[in-house]
Structure formats: C-alpha cells, structure tokens
Amino acid sequence: MEDFGASLKEGLGTLGSMSVKGFDRAKQFSQEKMGSAVKTEYDQDYMALSGRVESTRTWINSTSNAARNFLQPNVGARLEDMFNEKVTGKGSAIDKRQSYSEILGATMKQGGIEIGDSTQAGQSLLEVGTTFEKIGMLEREYLSDVYSKFFKPFSNHLQVEWGTITTEKRRLDLARLDLDAAKSKVRGARTPEAMQQNEQKVRECQAAFDRQYEQTKILLTDADRKSAEFTVYLEELIRSQKDFHEQAHKMLEDAYSKMKK
C-alpha cells in the first residue's frame, strides 16, 4: 500500500497544478479506499511473481547488511568503509586494517620478548603469538577474497533491475487507476455522446494498461530468473570460509604439537 500511495503521489503532482487526470486518479483512489469503486485486480500469476521478486529483494538486502556486519563487526570501521565506497570512491579498507588476531599475536609476542624466551611462559607467548599473527594475516586475505567474490557481487546483483521494477510498478498502478477511472465515467455517462467519448477513453486506457502490464511482467520475470545467480555468490562465501578455516586449523595444530613436545 505504501508503494501504491507513492505511485498516486507521483501521478498527482502538487495540488496547485493538479490536472484532470490527476483529479480522476485521486477520486478513483479515494473511492477504492471507501469501497465504493470497482477496481481492476491483477491476476494471481502476476501477484505471485511480484510478491516473490519483492520478497527476494527484501531478504537479499537484509542478508547483505548482515554480511557486512559479519565481515566488519566494528561499527566505526564499517561506517568508514561505507563512506569510502559510496562517497570518496576509495573503496573498502576491510583487508587493510590490522585484524584482532594480529593484535592479539603482537601483544603475546611483545610479552614473550619482555619475559624472555628462557622461560616457559615467554617461549609459549612467542609461539602462540607468532601463530596468531599468521592467522591474522590469513584472515585479511580471507576478508579480501570474501569481499570481492561474495559481498560486492551479492550486494550489487539485480539492484539496477529492482530499481527499474519499482518505477515500472508505479507506472502500472497509475495506468490501472486511469483505466478504472475511465470505466467509472462510462457507467456515469448521461448522453450517447458522452458514452461514446468515455468508451473511447476506456479503450485508450486499456491499451496503455496492457502495454505497461506486459512491460512490468517481463521485467519481473527476468529478475525472478536471474535471482538463481545469488547461489553462485553464496557458494563463494562457503568456499572462502572453508579454505580459511582449514588453513587456520592447520596452523593451530602445528602450534599445539610444538607446545606439547
């Protein structure tokens, strides 16, 4: 309903410049809200298709936001990356910052040096610190891989198409209002001349509605078909996660074996 309200607002213009068409649209919309006007309903196939595309758009965008939070939990760094992506054009620094694993590793190594490698605690801190520094560097490679092969294409895929669909759906809503307003005038015609004129208007509005309906349905069908491509990017996320954890696991196993000797 919010989209339809936006469509109506777009179709009316300002009150001072409201055209006859705008007035007819407003009248038809108001009568529909009150339940006193006949309304052309979209067919079930169209409604199901439109609903599926809209649901896909909603949840893909929600997943993209959650993925950004997952890849960069720090709010300040996340906002900086978003600003650089959208405003400065510098791009994300997600793989440029020192990772938490590297910070932990560096702290451990510094402690090991200060304590001295002649003690068991110092040796352990150096060993574990070196391991975590390596994992941190691996993590940055992983973030770069996931960002370029999953996050960016996943977030950008179909955004242009979805924007176009929103515009075309609004135009369809307005074409539907014009058609129903014209049909209403036919029912209210008081002379044969008015009836003939109004029937001609209905034919014109019906043709415009049919063209817009087909155009919108083509766009929806294409977007629905292309939504399968999101699977490719999700596979990249899993692959990158798997590779990172396998390599990190091996590093931890090696460090654990050395410490147990």
C-alpha positions as CSV (number, residue, x, y, z in Angstrom):
1,M,0.0,0.0,0.0
2,E,2.9,2.4,0.7
3,D,4.2,1.8,-2.9
4,F,0.7,2.4,-4.2
5,G,0.5,5.7,-2.2
6,A,3.8,6.7,-3.6
7,S,2.5,5.9,-7.1
8,L,-0.5,8.1,-6.6
9,K,1.5,11.0,-5.2
10,E,3.8,10.8,-8.1
11,G,0.9,10.8,-10.5
12,L,-0.9,13.7,-9.0
13,G,1.8,16.4,-8.7
14,T,1.2,19.4,-6.5
15,L,-2.4,20.5,-5.6
16,G,-1.9,23.7,-7.4
17,S,-1.0,22.0,-10.7
18,M,-3.3,19.0,-10.5
19,S,-4.6,18.0,-13.9
20,V,-7.9,16.5,-14.8
21,K,-6.1,13.1,-15.0
22,G,-4.7,13.7,-11.5
23,F,-8.1,14.6,-10.1
24,D,-9.6,11.5,-11.7
25,R,-6.8,9.4,-10.1
26,A,-7.4,10.9,-6.7
27,K,-11.1,10.4,-6.9
28,Q,-10.7,6.8,-8.0
29,F,-8.2,6.1,-5.3
30,S,-10.4,7.7,-2.6
31,Q,-13.5,5.7,-3.7
32,E,-11.5,2.5,-3.7
33,K,-10.4,3.2,-0.2
34,M,-14.0,3.7,0.8
35,G,-15.1,0.5,-1.0
36,S,-17.4,2.3,-3.4
37,A,-15.4,1.9,-6.7
38,V,-14.8,-1.1,-8.9
39,K,-11.1,-1.9,-9.1
40,T,-9.2,-3.9,-11.7
41,E,-7.4,-6.7,-9.9
42,Y,-4.1,-8.1,-11.1
43,D,-4.1,-11.8,-12.0
44,Q,-2.8,-14.3,-9.5
45,D,0.2,-15.3,-11.5
46,Y,1.3,-11.6,-11.6
47,M,0.7,-11.2,-7.9
48,A,2.7,-14.3,-7.1
49,L,5.6,-13.3,-9.3
50,S,5.6,-9.7,-8.0
51,G,5.5,-10.9,-4.4
52,R,8.3,-13.4,-5.0
53,V,10.6,-10.7,-6.5
54,E,9.8,-8.3,-3.7
55,S,10.5,-10.9,-1.1
56,T,13.8,-11.8,-2.8
57,R,14.8,-8.1,-2.9
58,T,13.9,-7.6,0.8
59,W,15.8,-10.7,2.1
60,I,18.8,-10.3,-0.2
61,N,19.2,-6.7,1.0
62,S,18.8,-7.9,4.6
63,T,21.4,-10.6,4.1
64,S,23.8,-8.1,2.5
65,N,23.5,-5.8,5.6
66,A,24.1,-8.8,7.9
67,A,27.1,-10.0,5.8
68,R,28.7,-6.5,6.1
69,N,28.3,-6.6,9.9
70,F,29.7,-10.2,9.9
71,L,32.8,-9.2,7.9
72,Q,33.4,-6.0,9.8
73,P,31.9,-6.1,13.4
74,N,33.4,-2.7,14.3
75,V,30.8,-0.1,13.7
76,G,33.2,2.8,13.2
77,A,35.3,0.9,10.6
78,R,32.1,-0.3,8.9
79,L,30.8,3.2,8.5
80,E,34.2,4.4,7.2
81,D,34.2,1.7,4.6
82,M,30.6,2.5,3.5
83,F,31.5,6.2,3.2
84,N,34.6,5.5,1.2
85,E,32.7,3.1,-1.1
86,K,29.8,5.5,-1.8
87,V,31.3,9.0,-1.4
88,T,35.0,9.2,-1.8
89,G,35.4,6.2,-4.2
90,K,38.4,4.9,-2.3
91,G,36.8,1.6,-1.7
92,S,36.7,-0.6,1.4
93,A,39.7,-1.0,3.7
94,I,38.4,-4.2,5.1
95,D,41.5,-6.1,4.3
96,K,43.9,-3.2,5.1
97,R,43.3,-2.9,8.8
98,Q,45.2,-5.0,11.4
99,S,43.0,-7.9,12.4
100,Y,42.1,-8.7,16.0
101,S,44.2,-11.9,15.7
102,E,47.2,-9.9,14.6
103,I,46.7,-7.5,17.6
104,L,46.5,-10.5,20.0
105,G,49.5,-12.1,18.4
106,A,51.6,-8.9,18.5
107,T,50.7,-8.4,22.2
108,M,51.7,-12.0,23.0
109,K,55.0,-11.7,21.1
110,Q,55.9,-8.5,22.9
111,G,55.1,-10.2,26.2
112,G,57.3,-13.1,25.3
113,I,60.2,-10.9,24.4
114,E,59.8,-8.9,27.7
115,I,59.6,-12.0,29.8
116,G,62.4,-13.7,27.9
117,D,62.4,-16.9,25.8
118,S,64.5,-18.6,28.6
119,T,61.2,-19.1,30.5
120,Q,58.4,-21.5,29.5
121,A,55.9,-18.7,29.7
122,G,58.0,-16.5,27.4
123,Q,58.5,-19.3,24.9
124,S,54.8,-20.1,24.9
125,L,53.8,-16.5,24.4
126,L,56.2,-16.2,21.4
127,E,55.0,-19.4,19.9
128,V,51.3,-18.7,20.2
129,G,51.8,-15.0,19.3
130,T,53.5,-15.9,16.1
131,T,50.7,-18.4,15.2
132,F,48.0,-15.7,15.8
133,E,49.9,-13.2,13.7
134,K,50.0,-15.7,10.9
135,I,46.3,-16.4,11.3
136,G,45.6,-12.6,11.3
137,M,47.4,-12.2,8.0
138,L,45.5,-15.2,6.7
139,E,42.3,-13.6,7.9
140,R,43.0,-10.4,5.9
141,E,43.5,-12.5,2.8
142,Y,40.2,-14.2,3.5
143,L,38.4,-10.9,4.0
144,S,39.7,-9.6,0.7
145,D,38.6,-12.8,-1.0
146,V,35.1,-12.9,0.5
147,Y,34.6,-9.2,-0.1
148,S,35.4,-9.3,-3.8
149,K,34.0,-12.7,-4.7
150,F,30.9,-12.8,-2.4
151,F,29.9,-9.5,-0.8
152,K,30.3,-7.0,-3.7
153,P,28.6,-9.1,-6.4
154,F,26.0,-10.4,-4.0
155,S,25.1,-6.9,-2.8
156,N,25.1,-5.3,-6.3
157,H,23.3,-8.1,-8.3
158,L,19.9,-7.0,-9.5
159,Q,19.9,-3.6,-7.7
160,V,19.5,-1.7,-11.0
161,E,16.8,-4.1,-12.2
162,W,14.9,-3.8,-8.9
163,G,15.0,-0.1,-9.1
164,T,13.6,-0.2,-12.6
165,I,10.9,-2.6,-11.5
166,T,9.8,-0.2,-8.7
167,T,9.4,2.6,-11.2
168,E,7.5,0.4,-13.7
169,K,5.2,-1.0,-11.0
170,R,4.3,2.6,-10.0
171,R,3.5,3.4,-13.6
172,L,1.4,0.3,-13.8
173,D,-0.5,1.4,-10.7
174,L,-1.2,4.8,-12.3
175,A,-2.3,3.1,-15.6
176,R,-4.6,0.9,-13.6
177,L,-6.1,4.0,-11.8
178,D,-6.6,5.7,-15.2
179,L,-8.4,2.7,-16.6
180,D,-10.7,2.3,-13.7
181,A,-11.4,6.0,-13.6
182,A,-12.3,5.9,-17.3
183,K,-14.6,2.9,-16.7
184,S,-16.3,4.7,-13.9
185,K,-17.1,7.6,-16.2
186,V,-18.7,5.2,-18.7
187,R,-21.0,4.0,-16.0
188,G,-21.9,7.6,-15.2
189,A,-22.4,8.9,-18.7
190,R,-25.8,10.7,-19.2
191,T,-25.8,11.1,-23.0
192,P,-24.9,8.9,-26.0
193,E,-22.2,11.4,-27.0
194,A,-20.6,11.2,-23.5
195,M,-20.9,7.4,-23.5
196,Q,-19.1,7.2,-26.9
197,Q,-16.4,9.6,-25.8
198,N,-15.9,7.8,-22.5
199,E,-15.8,4.3,-24.1
200,Q,-13.1,5.6,-26.5
201,K,-11.2,6.8,-23.4
202,V,-11.5,3.3,-21.8
203,R,-10.1,1.7,-25.0
204,E,-7.1,4.0,-24.9
205,C,-6.5,3.4,-21.2
206,Q,-6.9,-0.3,-21.6
207,A,-4.3,-0.3,-24.3
208,A,-1.9,1.7,-22.2
209,F,-2.6,-0.5,-19.2
210,D,-2.0,-3.7,-21.2
211,R,1.3,-2.3,-22.5
212,Q,2.5,-1.3,-19.1
213,Y,1.4,-4.6,-17.6
214,E,3.3,-6.7,-20.1
215,Q,6.4,-4.5,-19.7
216,T,6.3,-4.8,-15.9
217,K,5.7,-8.6,-16.1
218,I,8.7,-9.0,-18.5
219,L,11.0,-7.2,-16.0
220,L,9.7,-9.2,-13.1
221,T,10.1,-12.5,-14.9
222,D,13.7,-11.6,-15.9
223,A,14.6,-10.6,-12.3
224,D,13.0,-13.8,-10.9
225,R,15.1,-15.9,-13.3
226,K,18.3,-14.0,-12.5
227,S,17.8,-14.5,-8.8
228,A,19.2,-18.0,-9.2
229,E,22.6,-16.4,-9.7
230,F,22.7,-15.5,-6.0
231,T,23.6,-19.1,-5.4
232,V,26.9,-18.7,-7.1
233,Y,28.0,-15.9,-4.8
234,L,26.8,-17.9,-1.7
235,E,28.9,-20.8,-2.9
236,E,31.9,-18.4,-3.0
237,L,31.2,-17.5,0.6
238,I,31.3,-21.1,1.7
239,R,34.4,-21.9,-0.3
240,S,36.3,-18.9,1.2
241,Q,35.2,-19.8,4.7
242,K,36.2,-23.4,4.3
243,D,39.6,-22.5,2.9
244,F,40.3,-20.1,5.7
245,H,39.3,-22.4,8.5
246,E,41.2,-25.3,7.0
247,Q,44.4,-23.3,6.9
248,A,43.9,-21.7,10.3
249,H,43.2,-25.2,11.7
250,K,46.5,-26.5,10.4
251,M,48.4,-23.5,11.9
252,L,46.8,-24.2,15.3
253,E,47.5,-27.9,15.0
254,D,51.2,-27.2,14.3
255,A,51.5,-24.8,17.2
256,Y,49.7,-27.2,19.5
257,S,52.0,-30.0,18.6
258,K,55.1,-27.9,19.2
259,M,53.9,-26.8,22.6
260,K,53.0,-30.4,23.7
261,K,56.5,-31.7,22.9
